[in-house]
Amino acid sequence: MLWCAASIHITASVDWRMPKTHWSARLPFYYGWIVVAVAFITMAIGVNSRTAFSLLYPAILDEYGWDRGATSGIFAFGFLASMLITPFVGTLMERFGPQRVIPVGALTIALGLGLTPFINSLWGLYLTLGALTVGGSVAVSYIGHTTFLPNWFVSRRGLVLGITFSGVGVGGIVLFPSLQGFIESVGWREACLGLAALIVITIVPLNIIAQRRKPEDLGLLADGAAPGAQGAPGQTEEIVDKAFAAIDWTYARIAREPRFWAVVFAYLFSLFNHYAVQVHQTKFFIEAGFSVSEGAWALGLMVLIGIPGQIAVGWISDRIGREWGWALAMLGYIICFITFLFMLEGASHWQLYLCVAAVGLLGAGTAPLFGAIGAELFGGRWYGRVFGLLGVACSIGAASGAWLTGVLYDVTGSYAFGFQMCIGFAIASAVCIGYAGPGRVRPVSGRRTAH
C-alpha cells in the first residue's frame, strides 16, 4: 500500500524509537503507519456514510416531495447537532484515546442509519439521518482524526494527512456506485441498513484493537522528531515566532486572538463550499440533463480524484507553505462554481468532468491542511482545545452550505446566487489563511532554515 512504501523511505533515515521500547518498536516499520492504515479505512467508510446523503437526497425528495431547503436541512441539522460535541472532541481524545472515542462515534452513526428506514416524517429524519448519523460522524471524520494524527508525524505531516484522508476517495469510488445501484434496485431504506452493518463490522473492531493517540504511549517518538523530544504537535519543530508559540491558550486568550478568528472564517467558508457541492451536485447534475447513474458516478469520481489531490496538495504545502497550498485548493472551488454557473445555460460532459477534476484535484486538498495549519499555529499543550473550537466553525460551515444553498434555490428558483456566493467565500477563505500565516510561526519542512 502507499503508506507502507512511504514508511520504508522515512524509517530508513529517522530513529523513531525511544530508549524505553515497546513491542511496537520491534516492528520492521513505524507503528504510526498502522495508525494511518486504520484511519484510512475508518475515513473510507465513516465519512462516506454521511456523504452518501447526496445519493439518498434525490430519492427522499422524490418519495416525499418536500422542499429542497427543508430536506437538505436534515444534513445541516446533523452538523449543528455535532456542535454539541465538537468543542470537546480533542479533550475526549486526550482523556480516553481514539480506541474508545472513535468506536462510540461509529456506533452512533450505525444507530442513526439503522433507525432511519423506520421513520416516515421529516422531523424523524432530522433526528436519525441528521443528528445521529451526520452528528455522530464528527469522531470518525476529519475533525476527530486531526486531533491525534499530527502527534505521529512532524516533517511530512501534510503528506501523511493527505494519504490518510485520501481514504475518503477510495471509499467513495467503491461505495457510491454500489450504493446507488442498491438504492435503485432495492431502496434507499435498505441501503441505510447495509451501511450500518458495514460500520459495525469494520470501524468498531479495528479502532479498538489498533488505534492509539500518540507514539509516546507505545514508547516511540513522532516520526521526524528529534531524539528525546516528546509532547504534543508543535513541540519538536522549528519555531520562528517563539512568543506566539509560547502562548497559553486559555479560552479567554483564544477569543482575543485575531489569527484564531481568521482561521475560523477560513474553515467556515471552505466547508460551506464543500458541502454546497457534496449535497447538491447530484441533484444539480440530474436537472442539467445527466442520468441518475451519471450523477452518482460523478460523486464517486470526485472523491476518487481527491486521492491524488489530497496527497499532492499536502505534499506541495510541505514545501511551499500551507498558505499557498490552501490558496490552490480554493482555486479549485472557484473553477468548479464558475463552471456550474455556465452549466445553468446548457451542460455538457466536459463541464461535468471539469467540475469533478477541480474539486477532486484541488479543492479536496484542504483535507490534510486543516490539521496541519491548526498544529503549526496552535500546537502545544492546548492544541486539542483550540482545534475543537475550530471544529465548531467547520460544523457551522458544513451545515450552512448544505442548508442555505437549498433554501436559496427554493427562494430564487435557481442555484445561481448560491454558486456566486460560494465563489466569494473561496476568495475570502484564501485571504484569511494568508493573514493567519502558519508559516510565520512554524515553517514547513521545505521552508526551514538549514542547520
C-alpha positions, -999 to +999 in steps of 0.1 A: +000+000+000+010+036-005+016+043+032+038+012+036+060+024+007+064+058+023+072+043+056+102+024+041+117+056+030+110+075+062+121+049+087+154+044+068+165+078+079+147+085+112+152+069+145+117+068+160+124+046+189+128+059+224+153+043+248+124+025+267+110+004+240+076-012+235+068-043+214+058-019+186+094-006+183+105-041+172+082-039+141+101-037+108+083-004+101+070+025+122+038+018+141+025+052+130+017+036+096-006+011+113-023+042+128-026+057+093-039+024+078-067+021+104-076+058+100-076+053+062-102+026+064-122+044+091-124+075+069-132+055+038-163+041+054-172+066+081-170+099+062-187+084+032-216+071+053-226+107+058-216+119+023-240+092+010-267+116+019-261+132-015-274+099-031-302+095-006-313+131-011-329+127-046-347+095-035-361+112-004-372+142-024-389+120-050-408+100-024-420+128-001-419+159-023-406+181+005-389+215-003-352+213-010-343+236+018-362+215+043-348+182+030-312+194+028-318+207+063-316+171+075-279+171+067-274+207+080-292+198+113-267+169+118-238+193+117-255+217+140-261+188+164-224+178+161-215+212+176-226+199+210-197+175+210-172+191+185-155+215+210-148+186+233-135+160+208-099+170+214-103+167+252-121+134+248-094+120+226-067+131+251-086+115+280-100+083+265-080+078+233-092+072+198-095+035+205-126+044+226-139+076+212-140+065+175-159+033+181-186+052+201-189+076+172-192+048+147-219+031+168-238+064+169-237+066+131-248+030+128-277+036+152-289+066+131-287+046+098-304+016+114-333+036+127-338+057+095-357+030+075-385+030+101-390+068+100-416+085+078-416+121+090-392+150+083-386+157+119-378+120+125-352+120+097-337+152+113-330+131+144-319+098+128-302+107+095-293+141+108-284+142+145-273+106+149-257+098+115-242+132+105-238+145+140-222+113+153-197+113+124-176+140+139-155+115+159-147+093+128-142+122+104-115+148+096-121+166+129-117+135+150-086+122+133-070+156+131-069+158+169-044+130+172-028+121+138-004+151+139+011+136+170+026+108+150+044+127+122+063+160+120+084+166+089+060+151+064+028+159+082+010+173+052+018+143+031+008+118+057-025+136+064-031+136+027-025+099+024-048+092+054-077+114+042-074+100+007-092+070+022-124+090+017-117+089-021-111+052-022-142+045-001-163+069-023-155+053-056-161+018-041-192+026-021-211+052-041-218+034-074-227+002-055-249+022-031-267+040-060-274+006-076-287-007-043-309+023-039-324+019-074-329-019-072-339-024-036-345+010-020-328+038+000-340+024+033-323-009+027-292+010+017-291+026+051-293-008+068-264-021+047-242+009+056-250+005+093-239-032+092-207-023+074-197+003+100-203-021+129-182-049+115-152-028+103-147+006+121-155-005+156-132-035+160-103-020+140-101+011+162-105-008+195-076-031+186-051-009+168-057+028+171-037+049+195-034+086+203+003+093+203+037+075+199+048+081+234+020+058+246+039+030+230+074+042+239+080+057+204+089+091+190+070+110+165+084+103+130+107+132+121+111+143+157+145+149+173+157+121+196+145+126+231+117+151+221+082+144+233+049+161+236+021+175+216+023+185+180+044+216+175+069+209+203+095+193+181+095+217+151+115+247+142+097+278+157+103+313+142+077+331+164+086+318+198+064+344+216+033+333+198+041+296+201+045+300+239+010+314+244-011+296+270-043+291+251-070+297+276-105+302+263-103+339+270-069+342+252-083+323+222-113+346+219-089+376+217-066+362+191-072+376+155-053+347+139-077+323+155-107+341+141-090+343+106-087+305+107-123+302+119-137+321+090-113+304+065-125+269+077-162+280+078-161+294+042-142+263+029-167+238+045-196+259+032-184+254-003-175+218+002-210+208+013-228+230-011-211+208-037-214+175-018-251+177-010-265+194-041-243+184-070-261+151-077-295+168-080-279+196-099-264+173-125-296+153-129-315+186-136-288+196-160-297+166-181-275+139-169-288+105-157-291+094-121-262+069-125-240+096-141-247+118-111-237+090-087-205+083-107-196+120-107-198+120-069-177+088-067-152+101-093-148+133-074-138+116-042-116+092-062-097+120-079-095+135-044-070+108-035-041+122-056-054+156-050-052+154-012-018+138-013-004+162-039-017+194-022-004+181+012+030+173-003+032+207-021+022+225+011+051+208+029+074+226+005+059+259-004+038+266+027+002+260+040-009+294+028-002+287-008-015+251-006-048+265+008-050+291-020-045+264-045-074+244-030-097+274-030-088+279-067-104+245-073-137+256-058-137+288-078-132+269-111-160+245-100-186+271-092-178+292-123-184+261-144-216+254-125-229+288-135-221+282-172-239+248-169-271+266-159-272+279-195-265+244-210-245+215-198-220+192-215-200+162-203-167+181-204-181+207-179-191+179-156-156+164-157-140+198-152-161+203-120-151+169-108-114+175-115-113+210-100-128+198-067-110+165-066-075+175-076-075+209-059-105+216-036-100+183-018-065+194-009-079+213+021-084+180+040-047+175+051-043+212+057-070+216+084-049+197+110-015+209+097-025+246+099-040+242+133-009+223+147+015+248+133-003+278+146-016+265+179+004+233+185+013+225+221-004+217+253-038+231+243-039+220+207-069+197+212-089+226+229-082+250+200-089+225+173-121+215+190-133+251+187-121+253+151-142+222+145-173+242+155-165+266+127-162+236+103-196+223+115-213+257+111-198+260+076-209+225+066-244+229+079-248+263+063-235+252+029-259+222+028-290+241+040-286+277+027-278+265-008-311+246-009-330+275+007-317+299-019-328+276-046-363+274-031-365+312-029-350+321-063-358+290-083-321+287-093-287+277-079-271+308-095-270+331-064-258+304-041-229+295-065-219+331-069-218+334-031-195+304-029-170+320-053-168+349-029-163+326+000-135+308-016-116+340-022-122+352+014-110+318+028-077+321+010-072+356+022-079+346+058-053+318+058-028+342+043-035+366+072-032+339+098+002+329+084+010+295+100+044+296+082+053+327+102+050+306+134+063+272+124+076+269+088+070+238+068+099+215+061+106+230+027+109+265+042+130+257+073+165+271+077+194+248+072+214+237+103 
